Amino acid sequence: MPKMKSKKAAAKRFKLTGSGKLKRSKAYKQHILTKKSAKTKRNLRKPAVTDATNVKTMKKILPYL
């Protein structure tokens, strides 16, 4: 049986926490930041936990995470 390959695009975007949850960065923080408030940009800085509905798919995409 050959080795399974990780989807590299997903591997760069998701990390596993100590408790086994998937951590991701939030969207909407790349450009057009002038119209966004400082509070919005500050909240977008913090990492988010991936929703439970997507975890099964993400574990399949990232077998060695």
PDB file of N, CA, C and O in Angstrom:
ATOM      1  N   MET A   1       0.849  -1.195   0.000  1.00  0.00           N
ATOM      2  CA  MET A   1       0.000   0.000   0.000  1.00  0.00           C
ATOM      3  C   MET A   1       0.887   1.248   0.000  1.00  0.00           C
ATOM      4  O   MET A   1       1.735   1.394   0.880  1.00  0.00           O
ATOM      5  N   PRO A   2       0.707   2.141  -0.961  1.00  0.00           N
ATOM      6  CA  PRO A   2       1.527   3.355  -0.983  1.00  0.00           C
ATOM      7  C   PRO A   2       1.111   4.331   0.112  1.00  0.00           C
ATOM      8  O   PRO A   2       0.029   4.245   0.692  1.00  0.00           O
ATOM      9  N   LYS A   3       2.009   5.245   0.359  1.00  0.00           N
ATOM     10  CA  LYS A   3       1.712   6.275   1.355  1.00  0.00           C
ATOM     11  C   LYS A   3       0.588   7.181   0.858  1.00  0.00           C
ATOM     12  O   LYS A   3       0.477   7.455  -0.337  1.00  0.00           O
ATOM     13  N   MET A   4      -0.240   7.639   1.791  1.00  0.00           N
ATOM     14  CA  MET A   4      -1.288   8.597   1.433  1.00  0.00           C
ATOM     15  C   MET A   4      -0.669   9.987   1.366  1.00  0.00           C
ATOM     16  O   MET A   4       0.249  10.305   2.122  1.00  0.00           O
ATOM     17  N   LYS A   5      -1.175  10.805   0.464  1.00  0.00           N
ATOM     18  CA  LYS A   5      -0.653  12.157   0.323  1.00  0.00           C
ATOM     19  C   LYS A   5      -1.576  13.157   1.011  1.00  0.00           C
ATOM     20  O   LYS A   5      -2.801  13.069   0.919  1.00  0.00           O
ATOM     21  N   SER A   6      -0.955  14.109   1.700  1.00  0.00           N
ATOM     22  CA  SER A   6      -1.713  15.216   2.273  1.00  0.00           C
ATOM     23  C   SER A   6      -1.975  16.237   1.188  1.00  0.00           C
ATOM     24  O   SER A   6      -1.146  16.438   0.301  1.00  0.00           O
ATOM     25  N   LYS A   7      -3.139  16.891   1.259  1.00  0.00           N
ATOM     26  CA  LYS A   7      -3.413  18.016   0.372  1.00  0.00           C
ATOM     27  C   LYS A   7      -2.626  19.201   0.906  1.00  0.00           C
ATOM     28  O   LYS A   7      -2.930  19.725   1.977  1.00  0.00           O
ATOM     29  N   LYS A   8      -1.613  19.621   0.157  1.00  0.00           N
ATOM     30  CA  LYS A   8      -0.673  20.629   0.645  1.00  0.00           C
ATOM     31  C   LYS A   8      -1.332  21.978   0.898  1.00  0.00           C
ATOM     32  O   LYS A   8      -0.929  22.701   1.809  1.00  0.00           O
ATOM     33  N   ALA A   9      -2.338  22.323   0.104  1.00  0.00           N
ATOM     34  CA  ALA A   9      -3.041  23.597   0.312  1.00  0.00           C
ATOM     35  C   ALA A   9      -3.707  23.608   1.683  1.00  0.00           C
ATOM     36  O   ALA A   9      -3.699  24.629   2.371  1.00  0.00           O
ATOM     37  N   ALA A  10      -4.280  22.482   2.078  1.00  0.00           N
ATOM     38  CA  ALA A  10      -4.932  22.383   3.392  1.00  0.00           C
ATOM     39  C   ALA A  10      -3.899  22.285   4.509  1.00  0.00           C
ATOM     40  O   ALA A  10      -4.118  22.804   5.603  1.00  0.00           O
ATOM     41  N   ALA A  11      -2.780  21.626   4.241  1.00  0.00           N
ATOM     42  CA  ALA A  11      -1.744  21.454   5.270  1.00  0.00           C
ATOM     43  C   ALA A  11      -1.142  22.794   5.679  1.00  0.00           C
ATOM     44  O   ALA A  11      -0.716  22.968   6.820  1.00  0.00           O
ATOM     45  N   LYS A  12      -1.109  23.753   4.728  1.00  0.00           N
ATOM     46  CA  LYS A  12      -0.572  25.070   5.043  1.00  0.00           C
ATOM     47  C   LYS A  12      -1.554  25.919   5.833  1.00  0.00           C
ATOM     48  O   LYS A  12      -1.151  26.875   6.496  1.00  0.00           O
ATOM     49  N   ARG A  13      -2.838  25.583   5.771  1.00  0.00           N
ATOM     50  CA  ARG A  13      -3.870  26.419   6.373  1.00  0.00           C
ATOM     51  C   ARG A  13      -4.371  25.928   7.717  1.00  0.00           C
ATOM     52  O   ARG A  13      -4.942  26.713   8.473  1.00  0.00           O
ATOM     53  N   PHE A  14      -4.179  24.662   8.040  1.00  0.00           N
ATOM     54  CA  PHE A  14      -4.725  24.085   9.262  1.00  0.00           C
ATOM     55  C   PHE A  14      -3.626  23.510  10.140  1.00  0.00           C
ATOM     56  O   PHE A  14      -2.669  22.911   9.649  1.00  0.00           O
ATOM     57  N   LYS A  15      -3.776  23.699  11.443  1.00  0.00           N
ATOM     58  CA  LYS A  15      -2.861  23.106  12.426  1.00  0.00           C
ATOM     59  C   LYS A  15      -3.708  22.395  13.470  1.00  0.00           C
ATOM     60  O   LYS A  15      -4.867  22.747  13.688  1.00  0.00           O
ATOM     61  N   LEU A  16      -3.129  21.405  14.106  1.00  0.00           N
ATOM     62  CA  LEU A  16      -3.826  20.643  15.130  1.00  0.00           C
ATOM     63  C   LEU A  16      -3.463  21.193  16.503  1.00  0.00           C
ATOM     64  O   LEU A  16      -2.291  21.431  16.793  1.00  0.00           O
ATOM     65  N   THR A  17      -4.470  21.394  17.343  1.00  0.00           N
ATOM     66  CA  THR A  17      -4.217  21.866  18.698  1.00  0.00           C
ATOM     67  C   THR A  17      -3.881  20.677  19.592  1.00  0.00           C
ATOM     68  O   THR A  17      -3.967  19.527  19.161  1.00  0.00           O
ATOM     69  N   GLY A  18      -3.503  20.949  20.821  1.00  0.00           N
ATOM     70  CA  GLY A  18      -3.156  19.889  21.758  1.00  0.00           C
ATOM     71  C   GLY A  18      -4.322  18.977  22.076  1.00  0.00           C
ATOM     72  O   GLY A  18      -4.135  17.786  22.327  1.00  0.00           O
ATOM     73  N   SER A  19      -5.535  19.534  22.067  1.00  0.00           N
ATOM     74  CA  SER A  19      -6.723  18.732  22.386  1.00  0.00           C
ATOM     75  C   SER A  19      -7.283  18.023  21.157  1.00  0.00           C
ATOM     76  O   SER A  19      -8.289  17.320  21.259  1.00  0.00           O
ATOM     77  N   GLY A  20      -6.649  18.195  19.997  1.00  0.00           N
ATOM     78  CA  GLY A  20      -7.070  17.479  18.804  1.00  0.00           C
ATOM     79  C   GLY A  20      -8.010  18.252  17.895  1.00  0.00           C
ATOM     80  O   GLY A  20      -8.515  17.694  16.921  1.00  0.00           O
ATOM     81  N   LYS A  21      -8.256  19.524  18.189  1.00  0.00           N
ATOM     82  CA  LYS A  21      -9.120  20.332  17.336  1.00  0.00           C
ATOM     83  C   LYS A  21      -8.291  20.939  16.206  1.00  0.00           C
ATOM     84  O   LYS A  21      -7.072  21.069  16.317  1.00  0.00           O
ATOM     85  N   LEU A  22      -8.964  21.306  15.124  1.00  0.00           N
ATOM     86  CA  LEU A  22      -8.290  21.924  13.988  1.00  0.00           C
ATOM     87  C   LEU A  22      -8.367  23.439  14.113  1.00  0.00           C
ATOM     88  O   LEU A  22      -9.446  24.010  14.270  1.00  0.00           O
ATOM     89  N   LYS A  23      -7.209  24.078  14.043  1.00  0.00           N
ATOM     90  CA  LYS A  23      -7.113  25.531  14.152  1.00  0.00           C
ATOM     91  C   LYS A  23      -6.901  26.108  12.759  1.00  0.00           C
ATOM     92  O   LYS A  23      -6.145  25.561  11.957  1.00  0.00           O
ATOM     93  N   ARG A  24      -7.579  27.223  12.482  1.00  0.00           N
ATOM     94  CA  ARG A  24      -7.457  27.873  11.178  1.00  0.00           C
ATOM     95  C   ARG A  24      -7.413  29.381  11.386  1.00  0.00           C
ATOM     96  O   ARG A  24      -7.810  29.891  12.434  1.00  0.00           O
ATOM     97  N   SER A  25      -6.923  30.087  10.366  1.00  0.00           N
ATOM     98  CA  SER A  25      -6.944  31.541  10.434  1.00  0.00           C
ATOM     99  C   SER A  25      -8.223  32.043   9.784  1.00  0.00           C
ATOM    100  O   SER A  25      -8.805  31.360   8.941  1.00  0.00           O
ATOM    101  N   LYS A  26      -8.659  33.230  10.172  1.00  0.00           N
ATOM    102  CA  LYS A  26      -9.916  33.782   9.675  1.00  0.00           C
ATOM    103  C   LYS A  26      -9.714  34.485   8.335  1.00  0.00           C
ATOM    104  O   LYS A  26      -8.614  34.931   8.006  1.00  0.00           O
ATOM    105  N   ALA A  27     -10.787  34.572   7.584  1.00  0.00           N
ATOM    106  CA  ALA A  27     -10.770  35.233   6.271  1.00  0.00           C
ATOM    107  C   ALA A  27     -11.017  36.732   6.429  1.00  0.00           C
ATOM    108  O   ALA A  27     -11.252  37.220   7.535  1.00  0.00           O
ATOM    109  N   TYR A  28     -10.962  37.454   5.313  1.00  0.00           N
ATOM    110  CA  TYR A  28     -11.255  38.894   5.225  1.00  0.00           C
ATOM    111  C   TYR A  28     -10.204  39.768   5.895  1.00  0.00           C
ATOM    112  O   TYR A  28     -10.532  40.868   6.340  1.00  0.00           O
ATOM    113  N   LYS A  29      -8.955  39.325   5.984  1.00  0.00           N
ATOM    114  CA  LYS A  29      -7.905  40.123   6.611  1.00  0.00           C
ATOM    115  C   LYS A  29      -6.771  40.419   5.631  1.00  0.00           C
ATOM    116  O   LYS A  29      -5.692  40.833   6.055  1.00  0.00           O
ATOM    117  N   GLN A  30      -6.990  40.219   4.333  1.00  0.00           N
ATOM    118  CA  GLN A  30      -5.910  40.362   3.360  1.00  0.00           C
ATOM    119  C   GLN A  30      -5.855  41.736   2.720  1.00  0.00           C
ATOM    120  O   GLN A  30      -4.782  42.335   2.652  1.00  0.00           O
ATOM    121  N   HIS A  31      -6.987  42.255   2.248  1.00  0.00           N
ATOM    122  CA  HIS A  31      -6.975  43.551   1.559  1.00  0.00           C
ATOM    123  C   HIS A  31      -8.303  44.255   1.799  1.00  0.00           C
ATOM    124  O   HIS A  31      -9.211  43.696   2.413  1.00  0.00           O
ATOM    125  N   ILE A  32      -8.408  45.478   1.313  1.00  0.00           N
ATOM    126  CA  ILE A  32      -9.559  46.375   1.554  1.00  0.00           C
ATOM    127  C   ILE A  32      -9.763  46.534   3.064  1.00  0.00           C
ATOM    128  O   ILE A  32     -10.860  46.326   3.581  1.00  0.00           O
ATOM    129  N   LEU A  33      -8.691  46.902   3.752  1.00  0.00           N
ATOM    130  CA  LEU A  33      -8.744  47.011   5.206  1.00  0.00           C
ATOM    131  C   LEU A  33      -9.106  48.419   5.675  1.00  0.00           C
ATOM    132  O   LEU A  33      -9.356  48.627   6.862  1.00  0.00           O
ATOM    133  N   THR A  34      -9.136  49.384   4.763  1.00  0.00           N
ATOM    134  CA  THR A  34      -9.399  50.764   5.181  1.00  0.00           C
ATOM    135  C   THR A  34     -10.831  50.949   5.651  1.00  0.00           C
ATOM    136  O   THR A  34     -11.087  51.750   6.550  1.00  0.00           O
ATOM    137  N   LYS A  35     -11.766  50.222   5.059  1.00  0.00           N
ATOM    138  CA  LYS A  35     -13.172  50.382   5.448  1.00  0.00           C
ATOM    139  C   LYS A  35     -13.560  49.509   6.649  1.00  0.00           C
ATOM    140  O   LYS A  35     -14.671  49.627   7.165  1.00  0.00           O
ATOM    141  N   LYS A  36     -12.668  48.655   7.084  1.00  0.00           N
ATOM    142  CA  LYS A  36     -12.947  47.805   8.250  1.00  0.00           C
ATOM    143  C   LYS A  36     -12.481  48.507   9.512  1.00  0.00           C
ATOM    144  O   LYS A  36     -11.444  49.170   9.525  1.00  0.00           O
ATOM    145  N   SER A  37     -13.260  48.353  10.568  1.00  0.00           N
ATOM    146  CA  SER A  37     -12.920  49.024  11.827  1.00  0.00           C
ATOM    147  C   SER A  37     -11.750  48.311  12.499  1.00  0.00           C
ATOM    148  O   SER A  37     -11.428  47.166  12.181  1.00  0.00           O
ATOM    149  N   ALA A  38     -11.128  49.017  13.432  1.00  0.00           N
ATOM    150  CA  ALA A  38      -9.992  48.449  14.161  1.00  0.00           C
ATOM    151  C   ALA A  38     -10.435  47.229  14.966  1.00  0.00           C
ATOM    152  O   ALA A  38      -9.687  46.260  15.100  1.00  0.00           O
ATOM    153  N   LYS A  39     -11.647  47.282  15.497  1.00  0.00           N
ATOM    154  CA  LYS A  39     -12.180  46.157  16.279  1.00  0.00           C
ATOM    155  C   LYS A  39     -12.343  44.917  15.403  1.00  0.00           C
ATOM    156  O   LYS A  39     -12.007  43.809  15.822  1.00  0.00           O
ATOM    157  N   THR A  40     -12.855  45.102  14.194  1.00  0.00           N
ATOM    158  CA  THR A  40     -13.028  43.980  13.270  1.00  0.00           C
ATOM    159  C   THR A  40     -11.687  43.360  12.915  1.00  0.00           C
ATOM    160  O   THR A  40     -11.532  42.138  12.929  1.00  0.00           O
ATOM    161  N   LYS A  41     -10.717  44.215  12.594  1.00  0.00           N
ATOM    162  CA  LYS A  41      -9.393  43.707  12.212  1.00  0.00           C
ATOM    163  C   LYS A  41      -8.703  43.011  13.370  1.00  0.00           C
ATOM    164  O   LYS A  41      -7.997  42.021  13.173  1.00  0.00           O
ATOM    165  N   ARG A  42      -8.903  43.524  14.582  1.00  0.00           N
ATOM    166  CA  ARG A  42      -8.323  42.903  15.775  1.00  0.00           C
ATOM    167  C   ARG A  42      -8.924  41.521  16.008  1.00  0.00           C
ATOM    168  O   ARG A  42      -8.209  40.588  16.373  1.00  0.00           O
ATOM    169  N   ASN A  43     -10.224  41.386  15.801  1.00  0.00           N
ATOM    170  CA  ASN A  43     -10.883  40.088  15.999  1.00  0.00           C
ATOM    171  C   ASN A  43     -10.509  39.083  14.908  1.00  0.00           C
ATOM    172  O   ASN A  43     -10.511  37.876  15.150  1.00  0.00           O
ATOM    173  N   LEU A  44     -10.190  39.570  13.723  1.00  0.00           N
ATOM    174  CA  LEU A  44      -9.781  38.675  12.638  1.00  0.00           C
ATOM    175  C   LEU A  44      -8.381  38.121  12.850  1.00  0.00           C
ATOM    176  O   LEU A  44      -8.012  37.121  12.233  1.00  0.00           O
ATOM    177  N   ARG A  45      -7.603  38.753  13.710  1.00  0.00           N
ATOM    178  CA  ARG A  45      -6.238  38.298  13.994  1.00  0.00           C
ATOM    179  C   ARG A  45      -6.208  36.953  14.713  1.00  0.00           C
ATOM    180  O   ARG A  45      -5.316  36.136  14.482  1.00  0.00           O
ATOM    181  N   LYS A  46      -7.179  36.732  15.577  1.00  0.00           N
ATOM    182  CA  LYS A  46      -7.176  35.539  16.426  1.00  0.00           C
ATOM    183  C   LYS A  46      -7.518  34.293  15.605  1.00  0.00           C
ATOM    184  O   LYS A  46      -8.363  34.359  14.712  1.00  0.00           O
ATOM    185  N   PRO A  47      -6.882  33.175  15.892  1.00  0.00           N
ATOM    186  CA  PRO A  47      -7.228  31.951  15.166  1.00  0.00           C
ATOM    187  C   PRO A  47      -8.597  31.435  15.583  1.00  0.00           C
ATOM    188  O   PRO A  47      -9.071  31.717  16.684  1.00  0.00           O
ATOM    189  N   ALA A  48      -9.228  30.676  14.691  1.00  0.00           N
ATOM    190  CA  ALA A  48     -10.545  30.110  14.954  1.00  0.00           C
ATOM    191  C   ALA A  48     -10.444  28.594  14.920  1.00  0.00           C
ATOM    192  O   ALA A  48      -9.507  28.038  14.347  1.00  0.00           O
ATOM    193  N   VAL A  49     -11.407  27.934  15.533  1.00  0.00           N
ATOM    194  CA  VAL A  49     -11.471  26.476  15.510  1.00  0.00           C
ATOM    195  C   VAL A  49     -12.394  26.069  14.369  1.00  0.00           C
ATOM    196  O   VAL A  49     -13.461  26.656  14.191  1.00  0.00           O
ATOM    197  N   THR A  50     -11.986  25.071  13.599  1.00  0.00           N
ATOM    198  CA  THR A  50     -12.782  24.604  12.475  1.00  0.00           C
ATOM    199  C   THR A  50     -14.086  24.012  12.980  1.00  0.00           C
ATOM    200  O   THR A  50     -14.115  23.339  14.010  1.00  0.00           O
ATOM    201  N   ASP A  51     -15.164  24.266  12.251  1.00  0.00           N
ATOM    202  CA  ASP A  51     -16.486  23.789  12.629  1.00  0.00           C
ATOM    203  C   ASP A  51     -16.536  22.266  12.619  1.00  0.00           C
ATOM    204  O   ASP A  51     -15.861  21.614  11.822  1.00  0.00           O
ATOM    205  N   ALA A  52     -17.342  21.713  13.511  1.00  0.00           N
ATOM    206  CA  ALA A  52     -17.413  20.258  13.674  1.00  0.00           C
ATOM    207  C   ALA A  52     -17.909  19.555  12.410  1.00  0.00           C
ATOM    208  O   ALA A  52     -17.564  18.397  12.173  1.00  0.00           O
ATOM    209  N   THR A  53     -18.710  20.241  11.602  1.00  0.00           N
ATOM    210  CA  THR A  53     -19.230  19.622  10.379  1.00  0.00           C
ATOM    211  C   THR A  53     -18.141  19.378   9.346  1.00  0.00           C
ATOM    212  O   THR A  53     -18.291  18.506   8.491  1.00  0.00           O
ATOM    213  N   ASN A  54     -17.036  20.138   9.410  1.00  0.00           N
ATOM    214  CA  ASN A  54     -15.949  20.012   8.431  1.00  0.00           C
ATOM    215  C   ASN A  54     -14.785  19.162   8.915  1.00  0.00           C
ATOM    216  O   ASN A  54     -13.897  18.832   8.128  1.00  0.00           O
ATOM    217  N   VAL A  55     -14.770  18.802  10.188  1.00  0.00           N
ATOM    218  CA  VAL A  55     -13.609  18.126  10.761  1.00  0.00           C
ATOM    219  C   VAL A  55     -13.363  16.769  10.109  1.00  0.00           C
ATOM    220  O   VAL A  55     -12.216  16.413   9.836  1.00  0.00           O
ATOM    221  N   LYS A  56     -14.429  16.008   9.857  1.00  0.00           N
ATOM    222  CA  LYS A  56     -14.279  14.678   9.266  1.00  0.00           C
ATOM    223  C   LYS A  56     -13.619  14.767   7.888  1.00  0.00           C
ATOM    224  O   LYS A  56     -12.736  13.973   7.565  1.00  0.00           O
ATOM    225  N   THR A  57     -14.049  15.729   7.089  1.00  0.00           N
ATOM    226  CA  THR A  57     -13.471  15.929   5.758  1.00  0.00           C
ATOM    227  C   THR A  57     -12.011  16.344   5.856  1.00  0.00           C
ATOM    228  O   THR A  57     -11.168  15.852   5.105  1.00  0.00           O
ATOM    229  N   MET A  58     -11.712  17.249   6.782  1.00  0.00           N
ATOM    230  CA  MET A  58     -10.351  17.749   6.920  1.00  0.00           C
ATOM    231  C   MET A  58      -9.394  16.652   7.393  1.00  0.00           C
ATOM    232  O   MET A  58      -8.241  16.614   6.964  1.00  0.00           O
ATOM    233  N   LYS A  59      -9.853  15.775   8.260  1.00  0.00           N
ATOM    234  CA  LYS A  59      -8.994  14.669   8.728  1.00  0.00           C
ATOM    235  C   LYS A  59      -8.698  13.708   7.576  1.00  0.00           C
ATOM    236  O   LYS A  59      -7.632  13.094   7.534  1.00  0.00           O
ATOM    237  N   LYS A  60      -9.638  13.580   6.647  1.00  0.00           N
ATOM    238  CA  LYS A  60      -9.426  12.714   5.474  1.00  0.00           C
ATOM    239  C   LYS A  60      -8.411  13.345   4.515  1.00  0.00           C
ATOM    240  O   LYS A  60      -7.584  12.651   3.924  1.00  0.00           O
ATOM    241  N   ILE A  61      -8.489  14.673   4.373  1.00  0.00           N
ATOM    242  CA  ILE A  61      -7.579  15.397   3.481  1.00  0.00           C
ATOM    243  C   ILE A  61      -6.160  15.423   4.057  1.00  0.00           C
ATOM    244  O   ILE A  61      -5.178  15.409   3.316  1.00  0.00           O
ATOM    245  N   LEU A  62      -6.070  15.462   5.394  1.00  0.00           N
ATOM    246  CA  LEU A  62      -4.775  15.541   6.083  1.00  0.00           C
ATOM    247  C   LEU A  62      -4.558  14.277   6.928  1.00  0.00           C
ATOM    248  O   LEU A  62      -4.754  14.313   8.143  1.00  0.00           O
ATOM    249  N   PRO A  63      -4.160  13.175   6.310  1.00  0.00           N
ATOM    250  CA  PRO A  63      -4.063  11.919   7.059  1.00  0.00           C
ATOM    251  C   PRO A  63      -2.962  11.893   8.110  1.00  0.00           C
ATOM    252  O   PRO A  63      -3.066  11.135   9.074  1.00  0.00           O
ATOM    253  N   TYR A  64      -1.916  12.690   7.958  1.00  0.00           N
ATOM    254  CA  TYR A  64      -0.785  12.634   8.898  1.00  0.00           C
ATOM    255  C   TYR A  64      -0.742  13.834   9.841  1.00  0.00           C
ATOM    256  O   TYR A  64       0.300  14.129  10.427  1.00  0.00           O
ATOM    257  N   LEU A  65      -1.862  14.521   9.986  1.00  0.00           N
ATOM    258  CA  LEU A  65      -1.902  15.688  10.853  1.00  0.00           C
ATOM    259  C   LEU A  65      -1.921  15.280  12.314  1.00  0.00           C
ATOM    260  O   LEU A  65      -1.955  16.139  13.195  1.00  0.00           O
TER     261      LEU A  65
END
